[in-house]
Amino acid sequence: MANEITIKVKGIPEALASLRKYQSKKKEQIKDELRKGAFKVEGLAKDVVAVDSGRLKSSITTDDSDIGILLMRVGTNVFYAVYVEFGTKRMPARPYLFPAFFAYENDIVKAIGRVLRKDIGIK
């Protein structure tokens, strides 16, 4: 055919490998910011939680198990934690976890934004 153009692009495998490496690096940087934020939330939750025996306070932890997604969990395995957080018919709510999260929510989002904007020159 006379109207045919052939284009040969070199370096595609190398470029794709570089992109995967960059993506992995960014994911780790974002995870680091999430981890920092989660530990701040954990600390504040421990500072403000109502204390009777201390069991609830000492059970508040941060879980950063790598399950393939960017996820940090701050919480507790104490069964009555939900009753303290939200209250019952007979006991008023004494929130500690949600207020701790909301106190740092904007800081965490901004930190992740800085990571994402860093390499493209946006402040």
N, C-alpha and C positions, 0 to 999 in steps of 0.2 A: 504494500500500500504506500502511496506517495504522501498521504497526509498523516503519517504516523511519527510519533516522537517517542523515543526511549529515554527514560530518566533512570539513572542508577544512583541510589543513595547509599553512601558508605557510612558505617558507624552506628547503624540503628541498634544492634545489640548492646553496644557500649553505652549509647545514650539511654536506653531503657534500664540498663544496670545502674547508671548514675541516678536516674529518677527514683528507682527503688531504694537506693541507699539514702537519698535525700528524704524520701518519704519516711523511712525508718528513723532517721535522725530527728525529723520534726515530731514524729509520734512520741519518741522518748522525751523530747523537750516538753511537749504538751503534758505527758504523763507526769513529769517532774513538777510542773506547775499545779496539776491536779492534786498530786500528793502533798505538796506544801500547803495548799488550801485546805485539804481534808484534815491535816494535822492541826491547823488553826481552828477549824470547826470543832474537832474533837476536844481541843484544849478549852475552848470557850464553853462548850457543852458541859464539861466536867466542872468548870468554875461556877456555872449557874444552876446546875441540877440540884433539886431539893435532896438533902441528905438526911437519912434516918440511920440506917446501919452502915452506909457507905458501899453497899453491894452494887447498887445501880451505878454510882459514880465510877467505881473501879472497873465496871464491865463495859464502859464506853470505849470502843476501839475503832481504829481505822483499818479497813481491809483493802489491800491493793493487789489482790490475787490477779495474776495475769490470765485472763480468760479470752484473750484475743481482741478485746475492745478496750477503749479508754474508759475505765470505770473505777471509781473509788467509792467505798461504802463506809460511812460513819454510822455507828449504831451500837446496839447492845443485844444480848441474847437473854436478858432478864425478862421473864414473862410479864411482869407488871409495869414495865417501862411505858407501854402504850397508855396505861391508866394514869400514870403521872403526867405524861405529855398532853393528853386530851381530856383527862378527868373522867368522872363517872357521875351517876345520879347523886351519889352521896359525897363525892370529893371534887372540889374544883380543879380545873386543869392547872398544872404547874409546868408550862412548856420550857424545854431546855434545848432540844435538838433542832427544831425548826428555827427558833430565834438565832441559834448559833450559826446555822447555815445562812440565813438571810443576812446576818451581819457581815459575812465574807463573800457572799454571792457575787457582787459587783467586782470585788478585787480579783476573784478567781477568773471571771470572764475577761477582765482587762488584761490579766497576766497571759492568758491563752492568746488573746488578740495580739499582744506584743510579740509573742513567739511567731505567730503566723505572718505578721507584717514585717518582721525584722529583715528578712532577705529580699524583700521587694521595695525597701526604702520608704515605707509609709510609717509615720510616727503615730 
